[in-house]
Amino acid sequence: MDYETLEELLPLAEEGKMVLGLDTMAQLMADLGNPQDQLPTIHIAGTNGKGSAAMMLATILEEAGYKVGLYTSPSIMSFNERIMVNRVPVSDEAIIRAAQAIKGSCERLDLHLTEFEVYTAMAWLIFADQACDLVVLEVGLGGRLDATNLVKAPLVTLLMKIAFDHVGILGHSLGEIAGEKAGIIKAGRPVISYPQDPEAKTVIQAKAEEMGAPYLEVDPDDIRALPSDQARKQVFSYKGQTWQLNLLEAHQLQNASVVLEAVESLRQQGYPVTDQALARGLDQVKWQARFEIMHDQPTIVVDGSHNLDGVSQLKLNLERYFPDQGIVAIMGMLADKDVTHAVAEIVPILDQIVTVRPNTPRALSAQELRDKIVSIYPEQYDTIVPSDSYEDAFNKAMKYLSQDDVLVIFGSFYYVGYMRNLINKKLGNDI
């Protein structure tokens, strides 16, 4: 379902009528029977990596024989991807039924909801209706006041890497941001954390202690990258046990280690997962637009990285996998992101850049982004060109590429899905 069609069905708040906090969401879910309270849930927050961890867990648990609801954001191709059951996007019919139920409650109670509140309520209704055994639930923004935080007693809480993003909302220090993310920690429920910056770690540990929540942070010394005989997979060991991972970025080894600990916690709580299911899940997991290689000769990489930490990881992975190849980029970013530092980080490794405007009012225009890059790297003036559309950007980039070069498309999830469609239409996906 496309977003324009969906919005016609939704009881969204008029401008100025949104109420911050969880009270409105709590009223809505109570009227709908609180389906979230009946769904055994793994709750995941963090700045980067929470979607990857969610998809790894969902894949592993499905391989173990469970019916798994998966709620992530944003979607890449269509809205339905936000709400999946056994990694299959739910049907338009299921979405319409849930939207109608929510609309009825809002009319009865005179509630005004944000888009994300409606989406979250829809997910819970659908997962309950389809009798999911387990739900993997990704936070939308922050955690403490996020709509997903109505979950009272998650089976396990995961806190992925905390970095700078949405600073105007979450805070200007890692400690402040960590405080918002750690707001999903619940009394007595186990918490597993990515290896955090010390400032973030201190805040998370304090919150876990306050809530009486068992806390474990993955130790990077327990992770070893190992040689792989497959170009598109990583092999690693965690605490001496070896696994193969179908995701290429170096930081996915840390994400996968968090997931391994989450699975162990679930086992201890009576949810059996064999090592064979775990191995199949890691080996088969797929996650769109996360250093996704879509085409060979020329190599085309699609990556939704959109904040400084994500762009830094993208740079490291481009240098790791393509150290001797020319790199052409299509780049589009939102005005409210840390564009200056992201540009400063990655532009030095790019040979040619085509700028594009993502499909949102928050985006920089192609010319504005070009001007921003040139203001930082004036010597790159002749290597940066703006585009008029996604297709124009793609055509311009392809003219700069040789068969041995790499095209990387990055900067915002708001447009990389459109670019994936364009690549499939023009070239097909040969991977």
N, C-alpha and C positions, 0 to 999 in steps of 0.2 A: 504494500500500500504506500502511495506517495504521501508526503507530509501535507500537501494542499488538501487532498481528499480527507485525510485524517482530521485536520483542524476544523473542518466543517461539522464533524461529529462531536467535538469535545466541548465541555462546559468550562472554558478557560476564563480566568479573571480578566476583567476589563482593566485597562491601564490605571494604576493608582489604587486598585482595590485588593492587591495581593497583601496577605498578612504573613509577616515573617514568623518563623517558629514552626513547631510541630502540632499545635493545637488544631488547626484546620484539618490537617491530614488525619489526626486521631479521631476527630468527629466523623469524617468520611468513612474511615475503615470500620469504626464501630457500627455505623448504619449499615455497612455491607457485611457485617458479621465477623469482622476481624479474621479474615482468612489467613493473614500472615502469621497468626499465633499457632496455626495448625501445621505449618510448613517447616520441617527441620532445615536450618539455614546455615550456610557458611557466608559470613559477612566480610567484605573486602574493601578497604580504603587505602589511600596513598596518592601521591602525585603522579608517578609513572609506574607502570608494570601491573596495575590492578586488573586490567582487562586481560593481559597475557596469563596471569595467574588464574583468573576465573575460567578462561578457556581450557587451560591445562587441567584444572580440577574437574571441570565438566566432562572432558574427554575421558579422563581416568575413571571417574565414577560411572559413566555410561558403560565403559569397557568392563567394569565390575558387575554390571547387571542392574544398576539402578536407573529409574526414570528420573531424569535430571532437568529441572528448570534452570535456565540461565538468563540473567538480566544484566545487560551491559549497555554502555553508551560511549560515544555516539554510534549510530549505525553508519555503514559505509555505502551500501547500495539502496536499501529500502528500510522503512521504519520497522518492518517485521523482524529484522535482524536483532533488534534490541531485546526481544522476548523470544526465546527458543526453548523447545523441549527436545531433549536428546539431540541438540545442536541443529535442529531443523526450525527455521523461522515459523512462528505460528501463523495460522491462516487469517485472511482478511475477515472471515466470518467470526472467528474467535475474538478478534479485536473489536469488531462492531458490537458484539454481544456485551463485552466488558464495558465499552464506551457508553452504551445505552443504560447499563446498570448504574454507572457512575453519574451519568446525567440525571437520572431519576433521584438519586440521593442528594445531589447538589440542589436540585429544584425544591426538594422537601425541606432541606436544611438552610437554604439560601447561602450556600458556600461558594467561594470564589477561589479557584485553584490555579496554580502555575502548571505549565506544560509537564514539567518533570513529576509533579505530584500526581497528575492524571496518569502518566505513563507508568509510574510505580504501582499505583492502585490497579491498573489494568493487568500488570504482570502478576500481582498476587492473586487476583480473581482467576486468571487463566491457569496459573500453576495449581491452584486449589481445584478448579473444575476438571483439570486433566490428571488429578491425583498423583502429582509428582512425589517421589520418595524423598528427594533432596532438592534444595534450591541453592544455587550459587548466585549471590547478590552483590553487585558492584555499586558502591556509593557513586552518586553523581558529582557532587561538589562538597569538599570538606568532609563532613561526617556528623558533627554534633547536631546540626540543624538540618541535615539532609533528610529528605522524605523517607529514605530507606531505614532511618534510625528508629522506626517504630518496632523493629525486631527486639523482643524483650530478652531472649536467652539464646543467642546463636550457639550452634554446636562448637564453633571455633571462629575467632576473629583474626583476620590477617591484616597486617599493616605493611604495605609495600613501600618502596622508596619514597621518602619525603624530600621534596625539593621546592624551589620557588616557582609558583604559578598562582594566578588569581590573588595576587598580594593585596589588591584593593579590598578584597572580601575576607580573606583568611588571615592576613597579617603580613608584616614586613620582615619578620625573622623566622628562621626555621623552628624556633621554639613555639612561636605563636601558631604557625601552620600546623605543627605537630599536635598542639593542644586541640585544635579543631578536628584533626583526623582521629586522635585518640578518644574523641567524644563518643565513638561507637563501642568502646570497651564496656562490657556489662559485668555485673557482680558475679564473681565466681566462675566466669566462662573463660576458657583458655585463649591466650593471645600469642600469636606467632608473628615475629617481625623480620623484615628484611634487615640486613646489616646497615644501620642508620648512622648518620652524622652524630657525633657526641651530643650536640645541643638538642637534636630531636629525640635521641635515645633517652636522655635524662627525663624529658617530659613524659614520654610514653611509659617508662618504668614507674614514674611517680603515679601516673594515673592507674596503671595496673595494680600497684600496691594499694592505692586508695580503694579500689573496687574489689580487692581480694581475688584478683584474676591471675591464675598461673601464667607466667610470662617466659617466653623463650625467644631469643634473637639468634638467627642463623649466624654461625661463625665462619667468616670467609676462609679461615685456615682449614676448614673441613671440606672445602671444594677444590677439586683439581681438574683443570681442563686436560683432556687426553687426546692423542692423535685420532683422527677419524679417516676411514678409507672411503667415506662418502662426502662429496663436495658440498652437499646441501643439508648436512646434519652435523650436530655437535655431539661429541662423546665426553662425558665427565664422570667423576666419582664424587659421591657425597658420603662422608663417614665410612669410606672404604668400599662402598657398593657402587658398581658402574652402571650408567644409564646412557641411552642415546636419545637425543632431543631434536625434534623436527623444527626448531626455531634457531635462527642463525646468529642473532646478536649476542655479544659476549655477556651482557648483563642478564640474559635469560637463564644463565646457569645459577645466578643468585635467586631469580624468581622461581626456578624449578626446585631449588633446595627448600624454599619456603613451602612450596606445594608438597614436597615429600614429608615435611614435618606436619603439615595439615592432615595428610592422609594417615600418618601415624596416630595423630590425635583422634581422628574418626574411628580408627581401628580400636583404640582403647575405650571408646564409647559404645562399642557394639556394632559398628558398621564394617563388616568384613570387606577388605580389598586385597586381592592376592598380588604378589609381586609381578605375576604375569600380566594382570590387568594394568598395573601401574606402568610397567615397561611398554605395553602396547599404547597406552594413552600418551606418554611422552614422545614415543616414536611416531605417532600419527597426528599429533595436534597441529592444527592449522589456524592461523590468525591473520586476517586480511590487513594489509597496509602497515604491517610491522616488519620493516626491512624485507618486504615481499619481492622476490625476484620473479617477475612476470614473463620475461622474454629473454632469449639468448640471441646473440649476434644480430643486432646489438643487445647488450645486457640492459634491461630496464628494471629499476628498483623503485617500488612505491612505498613510501614511509610517511605515516601521519605525524611525525614528531613536530611539535609546535611550541615547545618552551626550551629554555636554554639547556636544561639537563638532557632532554630528548635529542636536541640538535647535536649536543656534544657526543652523545652515544652514536648518533648517525655518522658523524665525522669519523669516530674511531673505527666503526665497522666498514666504512668505505675504504679507509686506509688499510684495514686488515685484509679485506678480501680483494681489493683492486689497487694494489700499491703502485703498479706501473702503467695504469691505464688513464687515458684522458677522461675527465668527468664533466658532463654537461648537466645543468640543472634546470628544472621548472620549479619555481618557488612562488608560493603565495602565502601571506600571513595576515593575521588579524591585528588591528591597530592597538588593541588592549593587551597584546603580548609584549614580552621583552624583546622587541625586534632588534634593537641596537646591539645587544650582546649576542643574540643568536646569529645575526649577520656577521659580527666580528669573529665569531667562533668558526664558521664553516666556509665563508667566502674564499679564504686563501687557498683551499684545495680544489676550487671549482674553476674550470677553464672557460666556461661560457654559461651565462645565466639568462633564462627567459622568465620574466615576471608575469604573474597572472593575478586576477582578483578572485578570491574565493567567493562562493555564493552565499553571502551574508552581509547585512548592512554594517557589521562590525569590521569588515575587511578593509585593508589598505587597497587602493586602486593599484593597478599594475605600474602606473607612472609614479605614484607615491612611493612604492616599494623600491623601484629603480632609483629614484632620487635619494632615498635613505641609504641604499647600498653605496652609491657614488659619493655621498657625503662622508662616508667612513673610509672608502677605498677609491679615491678619485682616479688612481691609476688604472682602475677597471672600467673606466668610462665606455670604452669601445667594445667591451665584452658583455655588456648587459643591455638587453632589449626588452621593452614592454610588449605585451600581446593584447589583442582585442577580445579574445575568447579562449576557451579551453582548446578548441580545435586549432586555432591560430597558434597558440603556445606550443602545442604538440608538433605542428608542421614546421614551425621555426626551429624547434629543438632538433628534430630529425635531420634537418639540413646541416646542422653542425656536427652530427655524429658520423664517425666511421664505424665499420663493423667491429672494431676492437675497443671502441669507447663504451662508457657507461652513461646512461641517462638516469638521473635520480629525480624523483618527483616528490616534493615534501613541503611542509610548512603549516598544514591545516587539514584536519579531517573533513572540513566543510567542502573540499573540492577533490580530494584524492579518489573518492568513489566515482565521480564523473570521469576522471582520468582513467581509472581502471576500465570503465565501460568503453571509453574511446580506444584504449589499447586493444581490447578484445575485438572491437569492431574492425579496426584497421589491420591489426597484425595477428590476432589470435593469441591465446596463451599457450606457449609451447613448452612450459615447464611441467 
